[in-house]
Amino acid sequence: MKKSENPYKKQLLTKIKNKTAILGVIGLGYVGLPLAVEKVKAGYKTIGFDMQEKKVRWVNEGRKYIGDIIDSDLKEVVDKGLLHATTDYSFVKDVDTICICVPTPLDIHQQPDLSYVKNSTENIAKYLHPGMLVVLESTTYPGTTEEIVKPLLEKNSGLKCGKDFFLAFSPERIDPGNPWYKVRNTPKVVGGVTRDCTKVAAYLYSNIIQGKVYPVSSPKVAEMEKIYENVFRYTNIALANGN
C-alpha cells in the first residue's frame, strides 16, 4: 500500500514555488544577514531575528555592518518592506521557514558552545507551527541537529518532526571577503531528519541560490561535511603559512 504524502510537505513546497512563503533568519551576523538579503532578492519576504538591538536598528535603517553586503542591496530590500528585523521572537509564528545562523564559539574546553543554538531553538519552539521548516546552519559537531535541536523543538511544541514540522542541517559556507563566491553562487549541502525534511529544505535553497544543492542522507552527514571542510581549510592555511 502506497504511503500517503504529508499534506504539510505539499503545502510548503507550493508556497516556496509560488514565492508566497515568508522566510526567517535567526542571527544577523556575517552568515545570517547575507542569507536574509539573498532570500529577499530571490523573491521572498523575510524576517530577521537578532537579540542585539543595535543590529536590528541598523538593518531596519538599511545600514550595512557586514563587509559582504552591498549598501544599495540592503537599503533597497528594506525600503520596499521585504526585509524587516526584530528582537521579538513572537514573529516566528508568521514564518514558514526559519534558518538558525547563530555563533558557536569554543568554550574553555575547546568544545562548541551551543548556548546560542539552544536559546534560539527554545524561542522557535514557543511559536513552532505545523508545516514549518527549521534549518540549522551554525557550525557544530555531528549529532547536534538530531540530539539537541530536534528534542527541544518536539518537547517544547508538542509537534512531531517529520510529521508536523520539518528539520534539517545545511552548513553555512561563507568565505568572508571572497570576491568571487558569495551566498548566491556557493554550492549547498542539505541533510534532513527524514526524506521529506531533506526534500523541503533542498527545494528551499534551490529557489534561493544559484549554486548546486547537494542533498545528503542525514543531518550528521551534513554536519560532518562542514567539519571536514574546515579541517581542509585550516590545513591549507597552515601549509601556506609554514616555513
C-alpha positions as CSV (number, residue, x, y, z in Angstrom):
1,M,0.0,0.0,0.0
2,K,1.4,3.4,-1.0
3,K,2.1,5.7,1.9
4,S,0.1,8.9,1.8
5,E,2.0,12.1,1.2
6,N,2.5,14.5,4.1
7,P,0.0,17.3,3.4
8,Y,2.2,19.9,5.1
9,K,5.0,19.0,2.7
10,K,2.9,19.6,-0.3
11,Q,1.6,22.9,1.1
12,L,5.1,24.2,1.9
13,L,6.6,23.2,-1.4
14,T,3.7,25.1,-3.1
15,K,4.4,28.2,-1.0
16,I,8.1,28.1,-1.8
17,K,7.4,27.6,-5.5
18,N,4.9,30.5,-5.6
19,K,7.1,32.8,-3.6
20,T,4.4,33.2,-1.0
21,A,6.3,31.6,1.8
22,I,7.6,34.0,4.5
23,L,11.2,33.2,5.5
24,G,13.0,33.8,8.7
25,V,16.7,34.0,9.7
26,I,17.9,34.0,13.3
27,G,21.3,35.7,13.8
28,L,22.1,38.7,11.6
29,G,25.8,38.3,11.6
30,Y,28.2,37.6,8.7
31,V,26.2,34.4,7.9
32,G,22.6,35.4,8.6
33,L,22.4,38.9,7.1
34,P,23.8,38.0,3.6
35,L,21.5,34.9,3.6
36,A,18.5,37.1,4.6
37,V,19.3,39.6,1.7
38,E,19.6,36.7,-0.8
39,K,16.2,35.3,0.3
40,V,14.6,38.7,-0.4
41,K,16.4,39.1,-3.7
42,A,15.1,35.6,-4.6
43,G,11.6,37.0,-4.2
44,Y,10.6,36.1,-0.6
45,K,9.5,38.4,2.2
46,T,11.9,37.8,5.0
47,I,12.1,38.5,8.8
48,G,15.4,38.7,10.5
49,F,15.8,38.0,14.2
50,D,18.6,39.1,16.5
51,M,19.0,39.8,20.2
52,Q,21.3,42.8,19.6
53,E,19.0,45.8,19.3
54,K,21.8,47.8,17.5
55,K,21.9,45.3,14.6
56,V,18.2,45.2,14.3
57,R,18.1,49.0,14.2
58,W,20.8,49.2,11.6
59,V,19.1,46.6,9.4
60,N,15.8,48.4,9.6
61,E,17.6,51.7,8.6
62,G,19.2,50.0,5.7
63,R,22.7,50.4,7.1
64,K,25.1,47.6,6.4
65,Y,27.7,46.4,9.0
66,I,28.8,43.3,7.2
67,G,31.5,43.7,4.5
68,D,30.0,41.2,2.1
69,I,26.7,43.2,1.9
70,I,26.3,45.9,-0.8
71,D,24.8,49.0,0.7
72,S,22.3,49.5,-2.1
73,D,21.1,45.9,-1.9
74,L,20.3,46.2,1.8
75,K,18.6,49.6,1.5
76,E,16.5,48.6,-1.5
77,V,15.0,45.5,0.2
78,V,14.4,47.3,3.4
79,D,12.8,50.3,1.7
80,K,10.5,48.0,-0.2
81,G,9.3,46.4,3.1
82,L,10.6,43.0,2.0
83,L,13.2,42.7,4.9
84,H,12.4,43.5,8.5
85,A,14.5,42.9,11.6
86,T,13.2,42.4,15.1
87,T,14.2,41.2,18.6
88,D,10.7,39.8,19.1
89,Y,10.6,36.1,18.6
90,S,6.8,36.0,18.6
91,F,7.1,36.9,14.9
92,V,8.3,33.3,14.4
93,K,4.6,32.4,14.2
94,D,4.4,34.3,10.9
95,V,7.2,32.5,9.1
96,D,7.0,29.3,7.0
97,T,10.7,28.5,7.2
98,I,13.5,29.7,9.5
99,C,17.3,29.3,9.5
100,I,19.4,29.4,12.6
101,C,22.6,31.2,11.9
102,V,23.9,32.0,15.4
103,P,27.6,31.7,16.6
104,T,29.0,28.5,18.1
105,P,32.2,29.8,19.8
106,L,34.6,27.4,21.5
107,D,34.3,27.2,25.3
108,I,37.2,26.9,27.8
109,H,37.4,23.2,27.0
110,Q,37.7,24.0,23.3
111,Q,34.2,22.5,22.7
112,P,31.5,24.3,20.7
113,D,29.3,26.5,23.0
114,L,25.8,25.6,21.9
115,S,24.1,28.0,24.2
116,Y,23.1,30.3,21.3
117,V,21.7,27.4,19.3
118,K,19.8,26.1,22.3
119,N,18.4,29.5,23.1
120,S,17.3,30.1,19.5
121,T,15.7,26.6,19.3
122,E,13.7,27.2,22.5
123,N,12.5,30.5,21.2
124,I,11.4,28.9,17.9
125,A,9.7,26.1,19.8
126,K,7.4,28.6,21.5
127,Y,5.9,29.6,18.2
128,L,6.6,26.5,16.1
129,H,3.5,25.6,14.0
130,P,2.5,22.7,11.7
131,G,4.1,22.7,8.3
132,M,7.1,24.8,9.3
133,L,10.7,24.1,8.2
134,V,13.6,24.7,10.6
135,V,17.2,24.6,9.3
136,L,20.3,24.8,11.5
137,E,23.3,26.4,9.7
138,S,25.6,27.1,12.6
139,T,28.8,25.1,12.6
140,T,28.7,22.3,15.1
141,Y,29.6,18.7,15.8
142,P,27.7,15.7,14.1
143,G,24.6,14.8,16.0
144,T,23.6,18.3,17.1
145,T,20.5,18.6,14.9
146,E,19.0,15.2,15.9
147,E,20.3,15.0,19.5
148,I,19.7,18.6,20.7
149,V,17.6,20.7,18.3
150,K,15.0,18.1,17.5
151,P,14.2,17.1,21.1
152,L,14.0,20.7,22.2
153,L,11.6,21.5,19.3
154,E,9.4,18.5,19.9
155,K,9.3,18.7,23.7
156,N,8.5,22.5,23.8
157,S,6.0,22.5,21.0
158,G,4.3,19.1,21.2
159,L,4.8,18.7,17.5
160,K,6.4,15.7,15.8
161,C,9.4,16.1,13.5
162,G,8.9,14.7,10.0
163,K,5.1,14.7,10.6
164,D,4.1,18.1,11.8
165,F,7.3,20.1,11.0
166,F,10.5,19.7,9.0
167,L,14.1,19.9,10.3
168,A,17.4,19.9,8.5
169,F,21.0,20.9,8.8
170,S,22.7,22.9,6.0
171,P,26.1,24.2,7.0
172,E,26.9,27.8,6.2
173,R,29.7,28.1,3.7
174,I,30.5,31.8,3.9
175,D,34.0,32.9,3.0
176,P,34.2,36.5,4.2
177,G,35.9,38.8,1.8
178,N,35.9,36.4,-1.1
179,P,35.2,38.5,-4.2
180,W,34.0,35.5,-6.3
181,Y,32.0,33.2,-4.1
182,K,29.1,34.6,-2.1
183,V,25.9,33.1,-0.7
184,R,24.2,33.0,-4.1
185,N,26.8,31.1,-6.1
186,T,28.2,28.8,-3.4
187,P,27.1,25.1,-3.5
188,K,25.0,23.9,-0.6
189,V,24.8,20.6,1.3
190,V,21.5,19.7,2.9
191,G,20.6,16.8,5.3
192,G,17.2,16.4,6.8
193,V,16.0,14.2,9.7
194,T,13.6,12.5,7.3
195,R,13.4,12.3,3.5
196,D,10.6,14.8,3.4
197,C,12.7,17.1,5.6
198,T,15.6,16.8,3.2
199,K,13.4,17.4,0.1
200,V,11.7,20.5,1.6
201,A,15.0,22.1,2.7
202,A,16.8,21.3,-0.5
203,Y,13.9,22.8,-2.5
204,L,14.0,26.0,-0.4
205,Y,17.7,26.5,-1.1
206,S,17.4,25.6,-4.8
207,N,15.0,28.5,-5.0
208,I,17.3,30.9,-3.2
209,I,20.8,30.3,-4.6
210,Q,22.3,29.6,-8.0
211,G,24.9,27.2,-6.7
212,K,24.1,23.5,-6.8
213,V,22.3,22.0,-3.9
214,Y,23.5,18.5,-2.7
215,P,21.0,16.5,-0.6
216,V,22.7,14.0,1.7
217,S,21.3,11.1,3.8
218,S,21.1,12.8,7.2
219,P,21.9,15.9,9.3
220,K,25.0,14.0,10.6
221,V,26.5,13.7,7.2
222,A,25.9,17.4,6.5
223,E,27.4,18.3,9.9
224,M,30.4,16.2,9.2
225,E,30.9,17.8,5.8
226,K,31.3,21.1,7.5
227,I,33.9,19.8,9.9
228,Y,35.8,18.1,7.1
229,E,35.7,21.3,5.1
230,N,37.0,23.3,8.0
231,V,39.8,20.8,8.6
232,F,40.8,21.1,4.9
233,R,40.7,24.9,5.0
234,Y,42.8,25.1,8.2
235,T,45.3,22.6,6.9
236,N,45.8,24.7,3.7
237,I,46.2,27.8,5.8
238,A,48.8,26.2,7.9
239,L,50.7,24.9,4.9
240,A,50.6,28.3,3.3
241,N,51.9,30.0,6.4
242,G,54.6,27.4,7.1
243,N,58.2,28.0,6.6
